[in-house]
Amino acid sequence: MTYTTPRLALVGDRSPAVRSHARIPGLLGALAEQDQLVLDAYWIPTPDAEAPGALDGFDAIWLLPGSPYASEAGALAAIRTAREHGIPFLGTCAGFQHALLEYARNVCGLTDAVHAEQEPDREERLIAPLACSLVGHEGAVEITPDSLASRAFGATRSQERYHCAYGLNAAYLDVLRAGGLRITGTDEAGEVRIVELPEHPFFLATLFQPELAGDGTRAHSAIRALAGAAVARAAAKATV
């Protein structure tokens, strides 16, 4: 097979009102110009991601912020596709929340788990309101050594920006860990901020938004790592 430019699925309901969405074109340009990581990126609205085969042929999937999604089912389908087919995956903010939700339902058997933003009155709120909203906040993240996150970030501590009001309900932490999910980033109070799947080629989700790092002229290390994983996948396909 001939090598082709890696294809990146940007799954989310694109809106100029979402700051992270507005930064994406510049970040992709920075990846190409500064890191020589050229990607062929396509925006996939969450209702479109729900269709069978919608993400076939992509070399990476990035589930972006912007909840509530127009289609929760589409967001969850994108995550499951990446998880089950070994496609490099990055979930940020709402992407992090829904990665936990998909894993809880489809791997850990918590079929009634819900996101409180969509179903605030249900008892099974896997994703629940944070004790203190992180909208517009910045804070330190402690990263587990010898993890995908530490390799991607090149560090075991990072200062990150947030724009969210929901996170993991700690009551579900043990069952997610028992199911194979690895917690590799926490804030200084021990609250979960990064998760990954150790048996997956590249599966990383962050509650913070790496899209908001710096002034937007250079891609965050997590985004560069996803791009690198996409390039590696495309190159491997070309040798088959």
Accessible surface in RSA format (square Angstrom, percent):
REM  Atomic radii and reference values for relative SASA: ProtOr
REM  Chains: A
REM  Algorithm: Lee & Richards
REM  Probe-radius: 1.40
REM  Slices: 20
REM RES _ NUM      All-atoms   Total-Side   Main-Chain    Non-polar    All polar
REM                ABS   REL    ABS   REL    ABS   REL    ABS   REL    ABS   REL
RES MET A   1   155.06  80.3  95.05  62.9  60.01 142.9  92.12  78.3  62.94  83.4
RES THR A   2   117.55  83.6  99.99 101.4  17.56  41.8  68.38  91.8  49.17  74.3
RES TYR A   3   102.55  47.9  84.07  47.8  18.49  48.1  76.64  57.6  25.92  31.9
RES THR A   4    92.24  65.6  85.82  87.0   6.42  15.3  66.18  88.9  26.06  39.4
RES THR A   5    60.39  43.0  50.85  51.5   9.54  22.7  16.50  22.2  43.89  66.4
RES PRO A   6     2.06   1.5   2.06   1.9   0.00   0.0   2.06   1.7   0.00   0.0
RES ARG A   7    76.07  31.9  76.07  38.8   0.00   0.0  31.38  42.9  44.69  27.1
RES LEU A   8     1.70   0.9   1.70   1.2   0.00   0.0   1.70   1.2   0.00   0.0
RES ALA A   9     0.00   0.0   0.00   0.0   0.00   0.0   0.00   0.0   0.00   0.0
RES LEU A  10     0.73   0.4   0.73   0.5   0.00   0.0   0.73   0.5   0.00   0.0
RES VAL A  11     0.00   0.0   0.00   0.0   0.00   0.0   0.00   0.0   0.00   0.0
RES GLY A  12     0.87   1.1   0.00   N/A   0.87   1.1   0.00   0.0   0.87   1.9
RES ASP A  13    37.33  26.2  27.24  27.1  10.09  23.9  28.41  66.9   8.92   8.9
RES ARG A  14   138.92  58.3 108.29  55.2  30.63  72.9  35.63  48.7 103.28  62.6
RES SER A  15    32.06  27.1  30.85  41.2   1.21   2.8  19.31  41.1  12.74  17.9
RES PRO A  16   132.67  96.7 105.59  96.3  27.08  98.4 112.91  93.2  19.77 122.9
RES ALA A  17    95.73  88.0  55.50  85.7  40.22  91.5  66.97  94.3  28.76  76.2
RES VAL A  18    39.27  25.8  36.01  32.6   3.26   7.9  39.27  34.1   0.00   0.0
RES ARG A  19   131.49  55.2 121.82  62.1   9.67  23.0  62.36  85.2  69.14  41.9
RES SER A  20     1.33   1.1   0.25   0.3   1.08   2.5   0.25   0.5   1.08   1.5
RES HIS A  21     2.77   1.5   1.58   1.1   1.20   3.1   1.76   1.8   1.02   1.2
RES ALA A  22    67.17  61.8  37.08  57.2  30.09  68.4  47.75  67.2  19.41  51.4
RES ARG A  23    37.68  15.8  31.34  16.0   6.34  15.1  20.16  27.6  17.52  10.6
RES ILE A  24     1.15   0.7   1.15   0.9   0.00   0.0   1.15   0.8   0.00   0.0
RES PRO A  25    71.01  51.8  57.35  52.3  13.66  49.6  61.99  51.2   9.01  56.0
RES GLY A  26    43.39  53.5   0.00   N/A  43.39  53.5  35.03  96.1   8.36  18.7
RES LEU A  27     1.73   1.0   1.73   1.2   0.00   0.0   1.73   1.2   0.00   0.0
RES LEU A  28    36.70  20.4  30.35  21.7   6.35  16.0  31.34  22.0   5.36  14.4
RES GLY A  29    27.77  34.2   0.00   N/A  27.77  34.2  26.91  73.8   0.86   1.9
RES ALA A  30     6.36   5.8   2.14   3.3   4.22   9.6   4.60   6.5   1.76   4.7
RES LEU A  31     1.17   0.7   1.17   0.8   0.00   0.0   1.17   0.8   0.00   0.0
RES ALA A  32    34.52  31.7  24.82  38.3   9.69  22.1  25.19  35.5   9.33  24.7
RES GLU A  33   139.33  80.0 112.86  85.4  26.47  63.0  45.14  87.3  94.19  76.9
RES GLN A  34    81.21  45.4  55.34  40.4  25.86  61.6  30.23  64.3  50.98  38.7
RES ASP A  35    30.46  21.3  12.69  12.6  17.77  42.0   8.53  20.1  21.94  21.9
RES GLN A  36   134.17  75.0 112.54  82.2  21.63  51.5  63.24 134.6  70.93  53.8
RES LEU A  37    32.47  18.1  31.78  22.7   0.69   1.7  31.90  22.4   0.57   1.5
RES VAL A  38    83.78  55.1  79.31  71.8   4.47  10.8  79.42  69.0   4.36  11.8
RES LEU A  39    27.42  15.3   3.19   2.3  24.24  60.9   3.19   2.2  24.24  65.2
RES ASP A  40    57.27  40.1  53.16  52.9   4.12   9.7  10.09  23.7  47.19  47.1
RES ALA A  41    32.74  30.1   6.31   9.7  26.43  60.1   6.31   8.9  26.43  70.0
RES TYR A  42    89.65  41.9  85.62  48.7   4.04  10.5  63.93  48.0  25.73  31.7
RES TRP A  43    53.77  21.6  32.68  15.8  21.09  49.5  27.83  14.8  25.94  42.1
RES ILE A  44    24.70  14.1  24.70  18.4   0.00   0.0  24.70  17.8   0.00   0.0
RES PRO A  45    56.90  41.5  56.82  51.8   0.08   0.3  56.82  46.9   0.08   0.5
RES THR A  46     0.00   0.0   0.00   0.0   0.00   0.0   0.00   0.0   0.00   0.0
RES PRO A  47    66.27  48.3  54.47  49.7  11.79  42.9  54.84  45.3  11.43  71.0
RES ASP A  48    80.44  56.3  74.83  74.5   5.61  13.3  21.51  50.6  58.93  58.8
RES ALA A  49     4.33   4.0   0.00   0.0   4.33   9.8   0.00   0.0   4.33  11.5
RES GLU A  50    90.55  52.0  76.23  57.7  14.33  34.1  22.15  42.8  68.40  55.8
RES ALA A  51    53.68  49.4  44.10  68.1   9.59  21.8  49.72  70.0   3.96  10.5
RES PRO A  52   138.73 101.1 106.16  96.8  32.57 118.4 117.88  97.3  20.84 129.6
RES GLY A  53    44.55  54.9   0.00   N/A  44.55  54.9  17.04  46.8  27.52  61.6
RES ALA A  54    34.70  31.9   7.24  11.2  27.46  62.5  19.33  27.2  15.38  40.7
RES LEU A  55     4.90   2.7   2.64   1.9   2.27   5.7   2.64   1.9   2.27   6.1
RES ASP A  56   103.84  72.7  87.24  86.8  16.60  39.3  35.02  82.4  68.81  68.6
RES GLY A  57    44.56  54.9   0.00   N/A  44.56  54.9  30.43  83.5  14.13  31.6
RES PHE A  58     8.53   4.3   7.26   4.5   1.26   3.3   7.26   4.4   1.26   3.6
RES ASP A  59     3.13   2.2   3.13   3.1   0.00   0.0   0.00   0.0   3.13   3.1
RES ALA A  60     0.08   0.1   0.08   0.1   0.00   0.0   0.08   0.1   0.00   0.0
RES ILE A  61     0.00   0.0   0.00   0.0   0.00   0.0   0.00   0.0   0.00   0.0
RES TRP A  62     0.86   0.3   0.86   0.4   0.00   0.0   0.86   0.5   0.00   0.0
RES LEU A  63     0.00   0.0   0.00   0.0   0.00   0.0   0.00   0.0   0.00   0.0
RES LEU A  64     0.00   0.0   0.00   0.0   0.00   0.0   0.00   0.0   0.00   0.0
RES PRO A  65     2.87   2.1   2.84   2.6   0.02   0.1   2.84   2.3   0.02   0.1
RES GLY A  66    26.73  33.0   0.00   N/A  26.73  33.0  14.08  38.6  12.65  28.3
RES SER A  67    39.58  33.4  13.13  17.5  26.46  60.9   0.36   0.8  39.23  55.0
RES PRO A  68    83.83  61.1  68.21  62.2  15.62  56.8  68.21  56.3  15.62  97.1
RES TYR A  69    15.40   7.2   0.21   0.1  15.19  39.5   0.21   0.2  15.19  18.7
RES ALA A  70    77.18  71.0  32.17  49.6  45.01 102.4  44.83  63.1  32.35  85.7
RES SER A  71    13.93  11.8   8.40  11.2   5.52  12.7  12.05  25.7   1.88   2.6
RES GLU A  72    44.43  25.5  38.41  29.1   6.03  14.4  17.79  34.4  26.65  21.8
RES ALA A  73    51.11  47.0  40.77  62.9  10.34  23.5  44.92  63.3   6.19  16.4
RES GLY A  74     0.00   0.0   0.00   N/A   0.00   0.0   0.00   0.0   0.00   0.0
RES ALA A  75     0.00   0.0   0.00   0.0   0.00   0.0   0.00   0.0   0.00   0.0
RES LEU A  76    19.98  11.1  19.29  13.8   0.69   1.7  19.50  13.7   0.48   1.3
RES ALA A  77    32.77  30.1  24.38  37.6   8.39  19.1  31.66  44.6   1.11   2.9
RES ALA A  78     0.00   0.0   0.00   0.0   0.00   0.0   0.00   0.0   0.00   0.0
RES ILE A  79     0.00   0.0   0.00   0.0   0.00   0.0   0.00   0.0   0.00   0.0
RES ARG A  80   102.76  43.1 102.76  52.4   0.00   0.0  24.59  33.6  78.17  47.4
RES THR A  81    35.30  25.1  32.67  33.1   2.63   6.3  10.63  14.3  24.67  37.3
RES ALA A  82     0.00   0.0   0.00   0.0   0.00   0.0   0.00   0.0   0.00   0.0
RES ARG A  83    42.61  17.9  30.49  15.5  12.12  28.9   7.53  10.3  35.08  21.3
RES GLU A  84    96.16  55.2  59.44  45.0  36.72  87.4  25.45  49.2  70.71  57.7
RES HIS A  85   120.60  65.9  99.98  69.5  20.62  52.8  61.94  63.8  58.67  68.3
RES GLY A  86    17.80  22.0   0.00   N/A  17.80  22.0  13.75  37.7   4.05   9.1
RES ILE A  87     8.83   5.0   8.83   6.6   0.00   0.0   8.83   6.4   0.00   0.0
RES PRO A  88     4.36   3.2   4.36   4.0   0.00   0.0   4.36   3.6   0.00   0.0
RES PHE A  89     0.00   0.0   0.00   0.0   0.00   0.0   0.00   0.0   0.00   0.0
RES LEU A  90     0.00   0.0   0.00   0.0   0.00   0.0   0.00   0.0   0.00   0.0
RES GLY A  91     0.00   0.0   0.00   N/A   0.00   0.0   0.00   0.0   0.00   0.0
RES THR A  92     0.00   0.0   0.00   0.0   0.00   0.0   0.00   0.0   0.00   0.0
RES CYS A  93     7.63   5.8   7.63   8.5   0.00   0.0   0.00   0.0   7.63   8.2
RES ALA A  94     1.05   1.0   1.01   1.6   0.04   0.1   1.05   1.5   0.00   0.0
RES GLY A  95     0.00   0.0   0.00   N/A   0.00   0.0   0.00   0.0   0.00   0.0
RES PHE A  96     0.05   0.0   0.05   0.0   0.00   0.0   0.05   0.0   0.00   0.0
RES GLN A  97     4.15   2.3   4.15   3.0   0.00   0.0   0.00   0.0   4.15   3.1
RES HIS A  98     0.29   0.2   0.29   0.2   0.00   0.0   0.00   0.0   0.29   0.3
RES ALA A  99     3.19   2.9   1.16   1.8   2.03   4.6   1.42   2.0   1.77   4.7
RES LEU A 100     0.01   0.0   0.00   0.0   0.01   0.0   0.01   0.0   0.00   0.0
RES LEU A 101     0.00   0.0   0.00   0.0   0.00   0.0   0.00   0.0   0.00   0.0
RES GLU A 102     0.64   0.4   0.48   0.4   0.15   0.4   0.20   0.4   0.44   0.4
RES TYR A 103    16.20   7.6  16.20   9.2   0.00   0.0   5.89   4.4  10.31  12.7
RES ALA A 104     0.00   0.0   0.00   0.0   0.00   0.0   0.00   0.0   0.00   0.0
RES ARG A 105    53.41  22.4  47.75  24.3   5.66  13.5  16.84  23.0  36.57  22.2
RES ASN A 106    63.79  44.0  31.01  30.0  32.78  78.9   5.06  12.2  58.73  56.8
RES VAL A 107    59.61  39.2  28.57  25.9  31.04  74.8  32.23  28.0  27.38  74.3
RES CYS A 108    26.28  19.9   0.51   0.6  25.77  60.6   8.17  20.7  18.11  19.5
RES GLY A 109    54.09  66.7   0.00   N/A  54.09  66.7  30.88  84.7  23.21  52.0
RES LEU A 110    46.18  25.7  41.73  29.9   4.45  11.2  46.18  32.4   0.00   0.0
RES THR A 111   101.23  72.0  81.45  82.6  19.78  47.1  60.07  80.7  41.16  62.2
RES ASP A 112    81.13  56.8  78.27  77.9   2.87   6.8  10.65  25.1  70.48  70.3
RES ALA A 113     2.18   2.0   0.29   0.4   1.90   4.3   0.93   1.3   1.25   3.3
RES VAL A 114     3.66   2.4   3.66   3.3   0.00   0.0   3.66   3.2   0.00   0.0
RES HIS A 115     0.80   0.4   0.00   0.0   0.80   2.0   0.00   0.0   0.80   0.9
RES ALA A 116     2.66   2.4   1.08   1.7   1.57   3.6   1.08   1.5   1.57   4.2
RES GLU A 117    53.83  30.9  31.01  23.5  22.82  54.3  11.13  21.5  42.69  34.9
RES GLN A 118    60.32  33.7  30.89  22.6  29.43  70.1  35.55  75.7  24.76  18.8
RES GLU A 119    61.91  35.5  57.68  43.6   4.24  10.1  24.22  46.8  37.69  30.8
RES PRO A 120    79.79  58.1  70.88  64.6   8.90  32.4  70.88  58.5   8.90  55.3
RES ASP A 121   139.51  97.7 107.07 106.6  32.44  76.7  40.25  94.7  99.27  99.0
RES ARG A 122    87.42  36.7  81.75  41.7   5.67  13.5  43.77  59.8  43.65  26.5
RES GLU A 123   161.91  93.0 134.39 101.7  27.52  65.5  55.22 106.8 106.69  87.1
RES GLU A 124    60.59  34.8  60.14  45.5   0.45   1.1  25.19  48.7  35.40  28.9
RES ARG A 125    82.52  34.6  82.52  42.1   0.00   0.0   1.81   2.5  80.71  48.9
RES LEU A 126     0.00   0.0   0.00   0.0   0.00   0.0   0.00   0.0   0.00   0.0
RES ILE A 127     0.00   0.0   0.00   0.0   0.00   0.0   0.00   0.0   0.00   0.0
RES ALA A 128    17.66  16.2  16.52  25.5   1.14   2.6  16.52  23.3   1.14   3.0
RES PRO A 129    74.45  54.3  56.44  51.5  18.00  65.4  56.44  46.6  18.00 111.9
RES LEU A 130    34.09  19.0  17.63  12.6  16.46  41.4  20.26  14.2  13.83  37.2
RES ALA A 131   113.40 104.3  63.97  98.7  49.43 112.4  76.81 108.2  36.59  96.9
RES CYS A 132    98.89  74.8  88.47  98.7  10.42  24.5  34.66  87.8  64.23  69.3
RES SER A 133    54.57  46.1  41.66  55.6  12.90  29.7  38.49  82.0  16.07  22.5
RES LEU A 134    26.81  14.9  26.81  19.2   0.00   0.0  26.81  18.8   0.00   0.0
RES VAL A 135    71.22  46.9  58.51  53.0  12.72  30.6  58.51  50.8  12.72  34.5
RES GLY A 136    66.18  81.6   0.00   N/A  66.18  81.6  31.83  87.3  34.35  76.9
RES HIS A 137    98.34  53.7  91.84  63.8   6.50  16.6  51.62  53.2  46.72  54.4
RES GLU A 138    98.48  56.5  67.74  51.3  30.74  73.2  23.33  45.1  75.16  61.4
RES GLY A 139    21.25  26.2   0.00   N/A  21.25  26.2  21.24  58.3   0.00   0.0
RES ALA A 140    10.05   9.2   4.23   6.5   5.83  13.3   4.23   6.0   5.83  15.4
RES VAL A 141     0.00   0.0   0.00   0.0   0.00   0.0   0.00   0.0   0.00   0.0
RES GLU A 142    67.76  38.9  64.02  48.4   3.75   8.9  35.65  68.9  32.12  26.2
RES ILE A 143     5.81   3.3   0.00   0.0   5.81  14.0   0.79   0.6   5.02  13.6
RES THR A 144    47.71  33.9  43.12  43.7   4.59  10.9  29.88  40.1  17.83  27.0
RES PRO A 145    88.47  64.5  83.40  76.0   5.07  18.4  84.26  69.6   4.21  26.2
RES ASP A 146   117.45  82.3  99.93  99.5  17.51  41.4  34.77  81.8  82.68  82.5
RES SER A 147     0.49   0.4   0.00   0.0   0.49   1.1   0.49   1.0   0.00   0.0
RES LEU A 148    26.45  14.7  26.11  18.7   0.34   0.9  26.11  18.3   0.34   0.9
RES ALA A 149     0.00   0.0   0.00   0.0   0.00   0.0   0.00   0.0   0.00   0.0
RES SER A 150    12.55  10.6   8.61  11.5   3.94   9.1   5.91  12.6   6.64   9.3
RES ARG A 151   154.03  64.7 125.23  63.8  28.80  68.6  75.49 103.2  78.54  47.6
RES ALA A 152    17.54  16.1   0.34   0.5  17.19  39.1   6.68   9.4  10.86  28.8
RES PHE A 153    23.90  12.0   3.66   2.3  20.25  52.7   4.03   2.4  19.88  56.9
RES GLY A 154    67.27  83.0   0.00   N/A  67.27  83.0  34.55  94.8  32.72  73.3
RES ALA A 155    42.87  39.4  29.34  45.3  13.53  30.8  41.21  58.0   1.67   4.4
RES THR A 156    68.22  48.5  62.31  63.2   5.90  14.1  29.25  39.3  38.97  58.9
RES ARG A 157   123.32  51.8 108.79  55.5  14.53  34.6  52.63  71.9  70.69  42.8
RES SER A 158    24.78  20.9  16.58  22.1   8.21  18.9  11.28  24.0  13.51  18.9
RES GLN A 159   107.74  60.2  81.48  59.5  26.26  62.5  38.44  81.8  69.30  52.6
RES GLU A 160     3.94   2.3   2.71   2.0   1.23   2.9   1.23   2.4   2.71   2.2
RES ARG A 161    82.29  34.5  80.81  41.2   1.47   3.5  19.58  26.8  62.71  38.0
RES TYR A 162     6.71   3.1   4.27   2.4   2.44   6.4   3.68   2.8   3.04   3.7
RES HIS A 163   101.06  55.2  92.85  64.5   8.21  21.0  56.64  58.4  44.42  51.7
RES CYS A 164     7.59   5.7   1.80   2.0   5.79  13.6   7.59  19.2   0.00   0.0
RES ALA A 165    36.58  33.6  31.67  48.9   4.91  11.2  31.67  44.6   4.91  13.0
RES TYR A 166    50.51  23.6  50.51  28.7   0.00   0.0  17.67  13.3  32.84  40.5
RES GLY A 167     1.30   1.6   0.00   N/A   1.30   1.6   0.65   1.8   0.65   1.5
RES LEU A 168    21.19  11.8   2.56   1.8  18.64  46.8   2.58   1.8  18.61  50.1
RES ASN A 169    43.36  29.9  37.86  36.6   5.50  13.2   6.88  16.6  36.48  35.3
RES ALA A 170    69.52  63.9  53.60  82.7  15.92  36.2  55.40  78.0  14.12  37.4
RES ALA A 171    90.12  82.9  46.29  71.4  43.82  99.7  59.57  83.9  30.55  80.9
RES TYR A 172    38.37  17.9  38.26  21.8   0.11   0.3  24.59  18.5  13.78  17.0
RES LEU A 173    33.10  18.4  33.10  23.7   0.00   0.0  33.10  23.2   0.00   0.0
RES ASP A 174   110.04  77.1 104.02 103.5   6.02  14.2  36.61  86.2  73.43  73.2
RES VAL A 175    54.07  35.6  47.73  43.2   6.35  15.3  51.68  44.9   2.39   6.5
RES LEU A 176     0.00   0.0   0.00   0.0   0.00   0.0   0.00   0.0   0.00   0.0
RES ARG A 177   120.76  50.7 106.04  54.1  14.71  35.0  36.23  49.5  84.53  51.2
RES ALA A 178    93.34  85.8  48.84  75.4  44.51 101.2  62.07  87.4  31.27  82.8
RES GLY A 179    29.24  36.1   0.00   N/A  29.24  36.1  16.94  46.5  12.30  27.5
RES GLY A 180    36.99  45.6   0.00   N/A  36.99  45.6  31.54  86.6   5.45  12.2
RES LEU A 181     7.48   4.2   2.59   1.9   4.89  12.3   2.59   1.8   4.89  13.2
RES ARG A 182    79.72  33.5  75.89  38.7   3.84   9.1  27.22  37.2  52.50  31.8
RES ILE A 183    18.84  10.7   2.14   1.6  16.69  40.2   2.14   1.5  16.69  45.3
RES THR A 184     0.03   0.0   0.00   0.0   0.03   0.1   0.03   0.0   0.00   0.0
RES GLY A 185     0.65   0.8   0.00   N/A   0.65   0.8   0.62   1.7   0.03   0.1
RES THR A 186    36.55  26.0  36.55  37.1   0.00   0.0  22.65  30.4  13.90  21.0
RES ASP A 187    29.35  20.6  27.16  27.0   2.19   5.2  11.96  28.2  17.39  17.3
RES GLU A 188   125.04  71.8  87.35  66.1  37.69  89.7  35.48  68.6  89.56  73.1
RES ALA A 189    86.39  79.4  47.24  72.9  39.15  89.1  58.86  82.9  27.53  72.9
RES GLY A 190    46.76  57.7   0.00   N/A  46.76  57.7  26.95  73.9  19.81  44.4
RES GLU A 191    78.65  45.2  76.50  57.9   2.16   5.1  19.49  37.7  59.16  48.3
RES VAL A 192    12.02   7.9   7.85   7.1   4.17  10.0   7.85   6.8   4.17  11.3
RES ARG A 193    14.08   5.9  14.08   7.2   0.00   0.0   0.00   0.0  14.08   8.5
RES ILE A 194     0.00   0.0   0.00   0.0   0.00   0.0   0.00   0.0   0.00   0.0
RES VAL A 195     0.50   0.3   0.50   0.5   0.00   0.0   0.50   0.4   0.00   0.0
RES GLU A 196     4.16   2.4   4.16   3.1   0.00   0.0   0.21   0.4   3.95   3.2
RES LEU A 197    15.90   8.9  13.17   9.4   2.74   6.9  13.17   9.2   2.74   7.4
RES PRO A 198    74.42  54.2  41.19  37.5  33.23 120.8  48.62  40.1  25.80 160.3
RES GLU A 199   167.92  96.4 135.14 102.2  32.78  78.0  67.54 130.6 100.38  82.0
RES HIS A 200    22.61  12.4   7.07   4.9  15.55  39.8  10.71  11.0  11.91  13.9
RES PRO A 201    99.03  72.2  61.79  56.3  37.24 135.4  75.26  62.1  23.77 147.7
RES PHE A 202     9.26   4.6   9.26   5.7   0.00   0.0   9.26   5.6   0.00   0.0
RES PHE A 203     3.26   1.6   3.24   2.0   0.02   0.0   3.24   2.0   0.02   0.0
RES LEU A 204     0.00   0.0   0.00   0.0   0.00   0.0   0.00   0.0   0.00   0.0
RES ALA A 205     0.00   0.0   0.00   0.0   0.00   0.0   0.00   0.0   0.00   0.0
RES THR A 206     0.00   0.0   0.00   0.0   0.00   0.0   0.00   0.0   0.00   0.0
RES LEU A 207     0.14   0.1   0.14   0.1   0.00   0.0   0.14   0.1   0.00   0.0
RES PHE A 208     0.00   0.0   0.00   0.0   0.00   0.0   0.00   0.0   0.00   0.0
RES GLN A 209     9.48   5.3   8.86   6.5   0.62   1.5   0.00   0.0   9.48   7.2
RES PRO A 210     1.16   0.8   0.00   0.0   1.16   4.2   0.00   0.0   1.16   7.2
RES GLU A 211     0.13   0.1   0.00   0.0   0.13   0.3   0.00   0.0   0.13   0.1
RES LEU A 212     9.49   5.3   9.49   6.8   0.00   0.0   9.49   6.7   0.00   0.0
RES ALA A 213    27.09  24.9  21.24  32.8   5.84  13.3  25.23  35.5   1.86   4.9
RES GLY A 214    49.84  61.5   0.00   N/A  49.84  61.5  39.57 108.6  10.27  23.0
RES ASP A 215   108.74  76.2  81.10  80.7  27.64  65.4  43.35 102.0  65.40  65.2
RES GLY A 216    13.21  16.3   0.00   N/A  13.21  16.3   4.23  11.6   8.98  20.1
RES THR A 217    83.69  59.5  76.43  77.5   7.26  17.3  64.75  87.0  18.94  28.6
RES ARG A 218   117.85  49.5 109.57  55.9   8.27  19.7  54.56  74.6  63.29  38.4
RES ALA A 219     1.64   1.5   0.00   0.0   1.64   3.7   0.00   0.0   1.64   4.3
RES HIS A 220    20.30  11.1  11.87   8.2   8.43  21.6  15.72  16.2   4.58   5.3
RES SER A 221    21.33  18.0  16.85  22.5   4.48  10.3  10.67  22.7  10.67  14.9
RES ALA A 222     0.00   0.0   0.00   0.0   0.00   0.0   0.00   0.0   0.00   0.0
RES ILE A 223     2.55   1.4   2.24   1.7   0.30   0.7   2.24   1.6   0.30   0.8
RES ARG A 224    67.37  28.3  64.53  32.9   2.84   6.8  10.94  15.0  56.43  34.2
RES ALA A 225    25.22  23.2  10.33  15.9  14.88  33.9  21.62  30.4   3.60   9.5
RES LEU A 226     1.84   1.0   1.84   1.3   0.00   0.0   1.84   1.3   0.00   0.0
RES ALA A 227     0.61   0.6   0.39   0.6   0.21   0.5   0.48   0.7   0.13   0.3
RES GLY A 228    27.35  33.7   0.00   N/A  27.35  33.7  21.54  59.1   5.81  13.0
RES ALA A 229    21.04  19.3   9.81  15.1  11.23  25.5  17.20  24.2   3.85  10.2
RES ALA A 230     0.08   0.1   0.08   0.1   0.00   0.0   0.08   0.1   0.00   0.0
RES VAL A 231    41.18  27.1  41.18  37.3   0.00   0.0  41.18  35.8   0.00   0.0
RES ALA A 232    60.91  56.0  50.02  77.2  10.88  24.8  56.57  79.7   4.34  11.5
RES ARG A 233    69.88  29.3  63.05  32.1   6.83  16.3  17.94  24.5  51.94  31.5
RES ALA A 234     5.35   4.9   2.03   3.1   3.32   7.6   2.60   3.7   2.75   7.3
RES ALA A 235    42.22  38.8  40.25  62.1   1.97   4.5  41.30  58.2   0.92   2.4
RES ALA A 236    58.38  53.7  50.13  77.4   8.25  18.8  56.29  79.3   2.08   5.5
RES LYS A 237    70.49  34.4  69.36  42.6   1.13   2.7  56.77  51.1  13.72  14.6
RES ALA A 238    17.35  16.0   8.70  13.4   8.66  19.7   9.91  14.0   7.44  19.7
RES THR A 239   118.87  84.5  81.39  82.5  37.48  89.3  73.11  98.2  45.76  69.2
RES VAL A 240   133.86  88.1  96.05  87.0  37.81  91.1 123.34 107.2  10.51  28.5
END  Absolute sums over single chains surface
CHAIN  1 A    10197.8       7539.2       2658.6       5550.6       4647.2
END  Absolute sums over all chains
TOTAL         10197.8       7539.2       2658.6       5550.6       4647.2
